[in-house]
Amino acid sequence: MGILKNNLLCTLHQIKWKIEQWIMGKIKGLLILSIYFLLVEQPVKGQPVPVLRTPDYKQLVSRADLIYNKPASRSEAGQPIGNGRMGSLVWTTPSQIRMQINRVDIFGNNSATDNFYQRNTDYCGGAGFVDLDFEQPVFNGASFKQELSCYDAVSAVQGQLVTAKIIAWNEQDVMAVQVNDQRKTNAALAVKLRMLRMPVTLRGDHAARSKVEIKGRYIVLTQVFKEKEYYCSSAVAIGLSGNTFAEITNDLTVQLKKTNGTNTSAVFIASAASFDATEDIAAAAILKLEAAMQKGFEPLYKSNKKWWAAFWAQSFIQLSGADGVAGEIEKNYTYFLYVMASSSRGAYPVKFNGMLWTTGGDARQWGGAFWGANQSCYYEALFPTNHLELMDPMFHMYTAAIPSFQKAAEQQWGSKGVYIPETVGFDGVPALPDSIASEMRELYLLKKPWANRSASFMNYAFTKQPFLSRWNWKFTGQWKNGRWEYIDRGDGPFGPVNHIFSRGAKIAYQYWQRYEYTQDREWLRDLAYPLLKGIAEFYRNFPNFRKGKDGNYFIQHVNDNESIWDAENPVEEISAMMGIFPAAIKASELLNVDADLRSIWKEVFNHLSPLPSSKDYPGMRQQPEVWVGAKRSISQVRGFGQRLPDGNTMPVWFFDLCNKGGNRDLVRIANNTFDAYFKERNAAATFPHILSKIPAAAAVLGRADAIKYLLPNMLKGNGRIHVMENRMDLSEGFFTTNIQRIGRMADALQQSLCQSAPPGPGADPVIEVFAAWPKEWNAQFTLLCRGNFLTTASLKNREVEFVAIRSNAGAACRVRNPWSGRLVRIYKNGALLQESKETVLVFNTAQNDHFMLVPKGIAGARLSPKLF
């Protein structure tokens, strides 16, 4: 019943959100675009109110287009087309347009599998190869061009007398290709559908079976994955307009071929996937295919144009500067939104390693697990974009798995509440046999020496996936005499991710942030608070968390992310508790529940050990105080506790612990710590790692001097990362096409332009525009702020021109004065509301109120319609 309830609640919230989006789309002039509502100039004491105009979204978004004047250098450099559930890169060979159809909901195995104990051997995502074969070399030479239009999501390919447009229909899981072939002779077109592997692939009791067949006018490829009770299937069905004939050319391939001489053709490619063994998956795909073919290409294209136009109208960032750097940042930010809208609207979050863009089958480095730090590159940047629907897949996956996380907290750690591992399968954490669970607790909590582990425990662990958190002490190995022999990592039960708890806190904090951004009390009550409570209770009841002789609670025998193992008071876990307990307390107060627990949480929070710092190490006490990885660590493998916090996670900044207006000591240490990262190399010469949150830390601290270099440098990648012509890279290994570094950049960019963080976790948010933005770059934006305030601002010629705010929820609004020390006029719905020169401007709002903030004395002519 718990799984059913959580699934139902998540589904209801998804339906509610989709209805809201539909309504907003229908009346976008009033709801979506009303932040640019024409505020009629009224003679309020002789001062005109500025007039706002909408930007030219098409012109703005088109700056992010991909334009190829020669074929992509490799398949992974193709152009991305997707509808959020289904997608492909589009690339060419001299005679073909090629795609690999991928989906977010195809998994070859679940997390309980016993057949993928060797690293990087499991698979997911892939549905089939599709080739449009023109049987002549038409896509080469001077006539070649391929252009991706981000505004309406079309990849257009031009060759010698042949052109094609490729789209992914937003309404159904169908990709469509419109072909115009002006060749006079031998104008052949064959659409080939190919398997990703041999028809039957067996691994122990796991089986992957593929089948190509002809069903009436259509060609179909199905896949079925089975292991014990696990089942997943997928199908690709293709139709071609006009007179065609179909044939199975070999065991792996089926094709449709034109038989008439018409110049235009339309190819429709549908897909479906299911975990239900009773569902006819081929029929499901064909149903979608027929819906698309009945409409034809043009109606699909028009539907897409309407959907994408509404999408782009919800927010924007526009940047410019004499050096051209700001424009490059803007282009990548817009592209980030395009890629996420194309890949994150399904039942599951898009995976960090390959996304919907793998091109060499469904195997990929790091396999089918979701790695929290990597996934955060995509999902931490989405709140301000005003596209919370793109986060729904992440919330859906974690909510559905909560019962398994509750079981794991009890079985694996002897705790209560909820335990979310750093790496997890799409279906959560499988239950363990009681005897295995009992010994696991003894071993992992260091109550039983690792050397005394039983043969039954090791035999059980032998077949488990080494990338899943609870088995991550398993390392690599080799085949000897027909048997796979692995080695552990040499540090007992510790590995990179199996003693990390902060991921659960970070996920729960995002549930809390969703409430902060939307003010949705139903979300807080039904989904966010249960998880906040669960994480708080997990920490409070964790056996190796207790009060010390100094009266403070401490935690030991845990990791600091992947960097330090077997540590006491690692910065990750102390930060997580400093963030999660205040959020849980505030949520319980808002909902008026769990007053007894609330008092207990307050006692824990008030007596929590401080963040580990250089003061904990005698040899470092003379330098400016900085945070370090852990108070101490006894690990023989990764035990360097005095290192700086992991730059890929930056936990103190994530949990709103060192924001402006908050604890002064924490802000001071935060700046010292940030400076310490640049002792050997300044920001201009620093090229952050793809997962690095150091640029985001710079933004939080208002360090525009560093932002100026860190944002563009992150886009460039470092020495080992080759950025392809589609702005993606393969930084995670084979077939891991991704935009992680662009997501991290987007997060830092938004915080540089507009922050809405509270001075501390659970406190009231404060909007601050251009908090860390280099003043030599002009900028305009509309972004969503906490409190559900859609905020627009402009900085031009080194001055903030205005701040405009639409209140979507009627919350009290707090804005840090953009013109420090100057008198600010606040207009409400076109009429003067108040004047103030306070550091933080505070005013009440009602739902749908519009506010304009300008310094006193500004002339209306300064804000002309040419602003955007």
N, C-alpha and C positions, 0 to 999 in steps of 0.2 A: 504493500500500500504506500510505503514511503517513496519508492521510485515513481509509482503512478502519480502520487500527489505532486511531487516535484516536477515531473514531466508536464503534468497538466498546468501547473502554475506558470512554468516557463513558456508553454505553448500559448496560454491565454495572454501573457504579456506580449508575446510576439504578434499575436492577432491584433491586440490592442494597438501596438505600435504601427502595424501595417495599415490599420484603419485610419489612424491619425495621419500617417504619411499620405494616404489616398486623399483624405480631406484637404490636407495642406496643398497637395498637388492641384486639386480642383479650384482652390481659391488662393493660389499662391500670391496673387496681387495684394491680398489682404493680410495673409498670415506669414508666408515665407519672406516676401520682399518688403514687408511693411517696415523693416528697419530702415529702408530707403524711402519711406513714405514722404511725399512732398509736404514739408511743413510750411504752410502758408505764412508768408511774412505778415506779422501783425505789429502794429505800432505800439509796442510796449515801452512807454517812456522814451520813444524816439529810437529804440534799438531794434533793427530788423533781425528776424530769426533766420539762420542760414538755410539754404535749400539744398537738399540731397538728391542725387540721381543714382540710379542703378548703373553699375559698370557694364561695359560691353563684354558679357561673359564669353561669348564665342571668340572674340578677339583675344581676350585674356587667356582662356584655356588653350587656344590653338598655339600659343607660344611653347607649349609642352609637346607638340606633335613630334613624332619620329619620322624623319625623311631619309630614305636610303636611295642613293643614286647607283648603288651596285648591290648585288645579292648579299644577304647576311653572311658574315664570315664563318658561321657555324650554326647548327640548328638552335642552340641555346640563345643565340642572338636574334631570333625571330621576334615578330611583333605580337604583343599579348592581346587576345580577344577573349572575353568571357562574360558570363551573366551573373557571376558570384557563386554559382554552383557547378558550372561546367565551363571549360575553357581550353584554349590551346595557344601556343605560339604559332605564328604563321611564318614559314620560311620557304625558300625556293631552291630548286636545282634547275639546271638549264631547261629541262622539259616538264617540270612538275611544280605545283604548289603543294606543300606538305604541312601536315598537322598531326599532333598526337592528342586525341581527345582525353581529357582528364576530368575527374570529379573529386569533390571534397569528401564524399561519403563512400568511397570504395576502400576497403581494408582487407588485405589478404588473410589476416589473422587477428585475433583479439589478444588482450594482455595475458591471458591464461595459457597461451600456446606453449607447447613443449618441443617444437621443431625448428626453432630459429635461435639456437643457443650460440651460433657463430655470429659475430658482429656484422652488421650491414648486409644481411641476407634476407630480411623480411621485405615486404613490398606493399605498396598502397597507391591509390590515386589514379592509375592508368586504366583506360577503357579500350583503346584501340588506335592503330595508325590509320590515317586517311591520306591518300595521295590523289590529287587531280592531275592526271597524266595527259599531256597534250601531244605526246609521241614525237615531238620535234623540239629542238633547242630554241625556245622562244623567249626565255627569261635570261638574256645575257646581252652584252653589248651596250651601245649608247642609248638605246631606246628603253632600257630598264629603269624602273622607278617603283619604289614601294613606300607608301605613306600611311602612317597611323594618325587618324584624326581623333584626338582625345575628346573633343567636344561631343561628337556623336558616335564614338566607339566603332569606327570603320577602318579596316586595313585594306587599302586599295593597291593592287598590284598591276603594273603596266609592263607589257613586253612587246615583242614584235607582232603587231596586229592582234594582240590578245590583251584584254584587261579583265580584272576580277575585283569584286568587292566582297569582303568577308565580315559578317556581323554575328553576334550572339544575341538571340532574342531574349528580351527581359521577361516576357510573360511565360515562356516555356523553355525547357532545356533543349533548345534547338539552335544549332549554328547554321547559317545560310550563306551561300556563295552565289553571287550573280556573275555570270561569265559572258563576255562579249568577244566573239571570235570572228575576226574579219578576214581570216585566211581563205583564199579562194579554192585551194586544193588541199587534200589530206587534212581537213579540219576535224581531226579526231579528238574526242574527249572520253577518257575512261576514268571512272571514279573507283579507286581500289580501297578496300577495307581489309586491313591486315591484323593478325593476332600480335600480341606483345611477346608471346612465348610459344613453345610447342603445344600441341593440343592437350597433352596430359603432362603435368608436372607433379611429382610426388616427393614429399619429404616426410619420412615417417608415416604418421597417420594423417598428415596434411595433404590435401589434394587440390590442385588448381586445374580446372578443365575449361578449355575454350572450344568454341564451335562456330564455324561460319556456315551460313545457309541462305537460301533464297526463299522469301515469303512473298508470293505474288509479284508486285512491281518493285519490291524493296529487297535490299541485301542487309543481312543482320549478322552481328558478331555478339555472342554471349560469353560471359565468364562466370564460373561458379567456384567459390572457395569454401572448402569444408574441412573441419577438424573437430572431432568429437561432436559436441552440440553446436559448435559455431558454424554459422552459414552467412555468406554474403554473395550477392550476385550483381552483375551489371550487364547492360546491353547497349549496343550502338546500332541504330537503324538508319539507312540512307535511302533517299529517293532522289530521282533526277527527272526534271521536267522534259516533256517531249516524248518521242518514241525511243525506247531503250530496250536493250536485252541484257540479261544477267547471266553470269557464269562463275562457277567455282574454278579458279585457275590452278589451285593446288590446295594442299591440306590446310594452309595458313591464310589463304587469300580468296576473297570473293570480289567481283567487280560488276559495275554497271557501265554500259557503253552506249553512247548516242548512235542512233541509226539514221537520223535525218540530217539535212544540211542547214538547219537554222543557225543564225548567227548568235542568238542568245540562248543561254541555258541557266537554270537555277538548280543548285545542289542543296539539299536539306539534310542535315546530320543531327539526329536526335539521340539522346542518351537517357538512361535510367539506372538506378541502383536500389538494392533492397537487402534487408537482413531477414526477410520473411521467405522461408523456403516454399511456401504455398503460392507465392506471387509469380505470375507469368511475366517475367521481366522483359522478354522480347515484345510481348503485347503492349506493355506499358510504354516502351520506347516508340513503338509504331503508332500508338494513340497520339503522342506528342507530334510525331512526324506528320501525320495526316492533318492535324490541326494547323500546322505551319504551311503545308502544301496547299491546303484549301484557300488560304489567304494569299499566298504568293510572296515573293521577296519584297516588293515595294510596301505593302501594308506592315510587314515586320519592321522594315527600315523606318517607316514613319512612327510606329509605336516606340521604337528605340530612341529616335530623335526627341520625342516628347518626354520620355523618361529621363534621358540624360540631361536635357535642358532644365528640368525640375531639380535634378540632383545638383547641378553646378550652381543653381541659384540659392542654395542654402548657406553658402559661406564662400569666402575667397581670401587670398592674400595676393597683393600686387606690390612689386618691389622694383626699384630702379636706382641706378647710381652711375656716375661717370666712368667707373672702372669696369662695368659690365658684370661684376661678381654678384651683385644682388639679383640681377635678372636671371643668372644661372641658378641661384638658390630657389627663386620663385618657380622656375621651370620644373625643377626636380620635385618641389613640394606639390605642384599641381599633378605631376605624373604619379606621385605616391597615392593621391586620392583616386586617380583613374585606376591604378592597379588594384587597390583595395576594393573599390566598387565592383571591379571585374572578377574578384576572387573571394570575397568575404560576405556572401549573402545566402549561405547554405545552412545545412543542419549542423555542420561542424566548422570550427575555425580553419582557415587555410593554414597549411603547414609551412613552417619556416624554411624547410629544406626542399625546394622545388616548387612550392605553391601549386598553382595549376599549370605550371610551365615546363614540366619535365618533357624531354623529347627522345629519351633513349629507353623507353619501357617504364615499368613501375618500380624498379629498384632504385634506391638513392642512398647516398651516404647518410648515416644516422637513422635510417629506417623509418618506421611508421609511428614512433613515439612522439609526443609533444614535449618539447624542452622549454620550460618556463621562461628562462632568460631570453632565449631566441624568439619565442612567440611574443614576448613583451615589446620587441622592436616594432611590431605592427600595431599592437593593441593598446599601448600606452599613449600613442599619439592621436587617437581618434576622438576623444571627448571634445576638444575645442573645435573640431571640424563641423560640428552640428550634424554629424552623421552617426548617431548612436546605433542606428540599425546595422551598421557594419560591425558592431561589437556583439550583437545578439548571438552569433554562432559561438563565440567564446563563452558567454554566460550560459547558453543552453548546454554546452558540453559539461561544464563544471557542475551546474545545478543537477543535471541528470545523474551525475556520478556521486552526489553527496552521500547516499546511503553506503556506498562502498568506501568512501573516505572515513565515515564514522566507524565502520567495521575495522578498517586499517589502523585507526588510532588506538583501538582496544587491542587488536591482535598483535600488532607489530611493536607497539610502544607501551602498552599497559596504561594508557591514558584515557581521557574522555574527549568528547567534542569531535572535531574534524581534523584530519591530517591529509593535506594535499601534497603529494610528492613533487619534487622539482621536475622529474620526468615521469610521464604518465601515458597510458594508452587511452585511446578515444573512449573506452568503456569504463574508465576508472581503474580501481585496484581489485584484483580477484581475492576472494576469501581463501584462507589457508586451512589445512587440516589442523586441528587443535594441538596435536603434538608438535608439529612444525612451528606453529605460532608461539607456543610456550618456549621452545628452545631459542627461537629468533629473539624474543624479548630478552632472555638471559644473555645472549651473545651481544646483541646490539646495544644493550644498556650497560655492558661491561661487568655484568654480575658473574659471568662464566667465561673463563679464559678461552680465547679463540682456538688455542691448541687442543682444547678438550671437546671441540664440536664433534657431533656424532656422525657416523657413516650415513644414517638415514637422512639427516639434515643435508649433508653434502650431496647425496644421491638425488634428493628432491631439487636442490638448487642447480644441479648439473644442467638440466635442460631449459632453465629459465633464461629469458632474454637479458643479457648483461647491461643493456642501456636503461632498463627500467630501474627506478631508484632503489628498490629494496634489494636488488641483486647487483648493485653497481660496484661491489668489491671484486667482482669477477672482472678480469682484464682480458687480455687476448690469449691466443693459443695457437696450436697447430695440429694437423692430422698426423697421427702415428699409428701404424699398423691397423688402419681402418677405424681408428677411434679418435675423436676430438679431445685433445688434452689442453685444458686452459690453465692459466696461472692466475692467482689472485694478485692484488696490487701491493702486497707486502706490508699492510698496515692493519691486519686483523679485519674486523667487519667494516672498516672505513673505506670509502671511495669518494670520487668527486661529488656525488649528489645524494648518497643514501642517508646522510645525517643532516639534511637541510630541512628546516621547518619554515623559514621565512617566505617561501613561495606561497604557502597557504595564506599567510598574512597579507602578502601583496595582492593576491587574487581577491581576498575579502575586502581589502581597502579599495579595490576598483569597484566592487559592489557598492561600497559606501560612497565612493565618488560619483557613481551613477545617480545615487539619490541626491547628492549635492548639486549635480548639474541639472537634474530634472525636477527636484522637489516632489517626487512621486512617492507619496506615503504608502501606497499599496506595494510598490517595489520594496520599500524599506521594511515593511512589516512581513511580507511573504517570502522574500528572497534574500535581501541584504542582511537583515538583523540575524536570522538563523545562522548565517555563515559567520558573521562577526562574533556572535556568541560562541559558535563552535570552535573557532580558532582561539579565542580568549580562554575557553575552558580547556582546550588541548594544552596550551602553555601552562596554565595554572596547575593542571594535574599531571604534567609530565614528570616521571619519577626522578629525573636528574635536574629538576628545577626546585629549589628550596631556599629557605631563608638561612643566611650565614650568621656567623658570630657577630658581625658588624651591624646586624639588623636589616641588611639588604638582601633581596632575593637575587640569586645568581643561577646561571645555567651552565652545565658542563657536559663534556663528551659529545659535542655537536660540531658541525662544520661552520666555517665562515664561507658561504657559497662554495665554489669548487677550489678555492685558493688555500684554505687552511683546514686541516682535519683534526679531530679530537681536541677541541679547544674549549676554554672556559671564557664565558662572556664575549663571544664573537660579536663584532659590530653589527653584522646582519641580524642576529637574533635579538640583541638588545634594542636595536632600532625598530624592529618589527613589533616588539612588545610595547615600546614607547608610542607607537602609532596605533596599534590595534586596540589597546585597552581604553584610551580616551574615546575612540570612535564607537566602541561597543557601549561605553557608558553613556555617551551622548545619544546614541540610537535608542537605548533602553529608556532614557528620559523622555525623548520625543514620543515614544510609543506607550509610555507609562506602564512598563512591564519589568519583571525581574528586579524589583527593588532590593531584595536580599542579595542577589548576585552582584548588583551594582555596588553595594557597599564593600563587598569582598574584593571586587576588581579595583576599586579606589584604593584599598589598603595595599594591594599588590603594586599598583602603579606608583603610589607615593613612596614605596620602599624598594623600588627597582634599582638595581646596580646602575651606576653611571656608564655612559658609553666608554669603551676602552680607549685610552689615549696614551700619548708618549710619556705621561706622568707615571704610567704603570711600569715603565722600564727605566731603571736608574741611569743608564748611559744616555738617555734621551731627554732627561729632565731640564737640561740647560737651554734647549732649543725652544722656539715658539711652540706652544702646545698644539698637537695635531691628533686626529683620530687615527687609530691603528686597527689592524685586522682582528685582534683578540687580546684579552688580558694575558693569556698564556696558552700555549699548546704543547702537548707532549708527543705529538705525532713524529715518528722518525722519517716519514716520507714528505709530508707537507706540514711543517710545524713552525713556520716563520711568522709568529704572531705579531711582531712589531712592524710588519709591512704596512703600507698605506691601505685603506679600504679598496676592495676590488673595484676598479674603474668601470667594469661592465655592469655593476649593479647599483653602486652609490646609494646604499640603503637609507642613509640619514636624510638625503634630499628627497627620496621617494615619499617618505611618510610625513612630509610637512613639518619637519623638526627644526629647520634652520631658515625659515622664511622671514622676510622683512617684517618688523613689528613684533617678532616673537622673542624667545629667550636670547638675551644679548650675549651670554657666554657661549651658547651654541652657535650663534651667528659669527662670533669672533673665531671660534675654533674651526668653523666651516671654511672661513676665508683663509686661515692659516693652512688648513689641509689642502684646499684647492691650490694655493701657491706652491705647496710642496711637490705637486705633480710636475711642476715646471722648473725645478731647480737646475736640471741639466739641459733642458731644451725649452725655449720659450714657445708661446702658443703659435706664433707664425710658422715655426718649424715642426710643429706637432701634427701628425696625421693619426687621429684616433682610430682605435680598433673598431671593427664594424659593430660591436655590441656596446661600445663605450657610452656611458652616460655622463662623461666629463663635460661635453658641450651643454647638456641639460643642467648640470650643476652650475656652470658658468652663468646660464640664464637666470636660475633661481637667485643667485647671489648678485645679479645686476652687473656682471662683468662684461660690459660691451666691448672692452678692449680685447678680450679673449674670443668672444663670439665672432668678431670680425674675421678671425682666421680659422677658428675651429669648424664653423659651418661649411665653408667651401672645402676645407681640407678633408672633412669627413666624406664628402661626396667623391673626392678623388680616389679614396681608398689608400692603402699603404703599399709598400713595395711588393708584397706577395699577392695582391688582389688586382686582377685585371678587370676593369670595367668595360663591358661590351657595348656595342652600339645601341642596344636597347636600354642602357643605363643600369642593367642588372649585372650581377657578378656570380661567380661560382665559389665563393669564399668558404663554403662548408664542405666542398668535395664534389664527387662526381654526381651529375644530374641534380644539383641543388640550386638551380637558378633562383635568385632571391633579391630582395631590395631592403634587407635589414638595415644597412647603413643609411639608406634614405629615410626609413622610418625613424631611426634615432635622430637624424638631422631634423625631420619634421617636428618631433617633440620639442627639441631645443629651440627651433625657430619660433614656434607658437608661444613658448614661454618667454622668449626674448621680446616678442611684440606685445603680448597681452597675458598677464598673470591674473589669476583670480583665487589664489591660494589663501587659506586662513593663516593667521600668525602661529597657529599650532593645530595639531590634529583635533578635530571636533569643534574648533572655534568658528567664528563667523568669517566667511570669505571676504576678501577685499580685492577689488579690480584695480589693476595698475597697468596702464598702457605704456608701451615702449620702455619697459623696465630695464632691458639690457640691449637695446637696439643701437647700433652705431649711427650717430646722428648725421653722418655724411651720406647715408642711404635714405632715399625717400621711401615711404611705405604707407599703404592703405590696407585695411583688412576688415572683414566681418568674421568674428569668431564667437563661439558659445562660451560663456563663463559660468562658474559655479553660482548657484542661485537661479539658474535658468534665465540668464540675461544675455540676449544676443547683442553683441557689442561691436560697433564700428568706430574706427578712429583713423586719423590721417596725420602723418608727419611729413612736412615739406619744407625744404630749405632750413633744416635743422630745428624747426619749431613744430610743436603739436598744434594742429589747426582746430580740431574739435574732437569730441567724444560723443557718440550717439548710442543710446541704449534702448532696447525694447525689452520690457519685462514680460516674460512668458508665464510666470507663475505668481506674480504679485508679492514677492518677498521683499524685505527691506534691502536696500542697495547701499553698498559702501564702495566708494571710489577714492583712490589715492589721488590727491590734487595733481594733475598733470602740469600745472603752472605754479610750481612751489612758491608760496608766499604771495601769490597774486589773487585778486578777487575773481571768483568764478561765478558766472551766471548759469543757473540750471533752469532750463525750460521744460515744462511738462505739457505734452500734447499741444505745443505751439504757444503756450502762455508762460510768462515768467513765474517760476515757482519760488526761487530763493537765490540769494547771493551769499557767498561764503569764501573765506580764504583759509579754512581749516586744512590741516594736513590730510585728514581723511574726511571726505564729504559723505554725509549720511542722509538718506531721504527714503521715505516710504513709497511704495508703489502698489498699484493694482494691476491685475492681469491685463495685458495688451497696452499698457501705458507706454508712451514714447518720451524719451528724455534727450535733450541736447545740452551738452556742457561746453561753454566757450569762455575765454577770458573776457572780462569786462572791457568794452570799447572796441571789440572786433567789428569790422564792417561786413555786411552781408555779401558784398561783392567779392570778398576774398574766397568765398566758397562757391565758385561758379560751377555750372554743370560740366565743365571740362575737367573737373577734379579727377574723375575716374576715366 
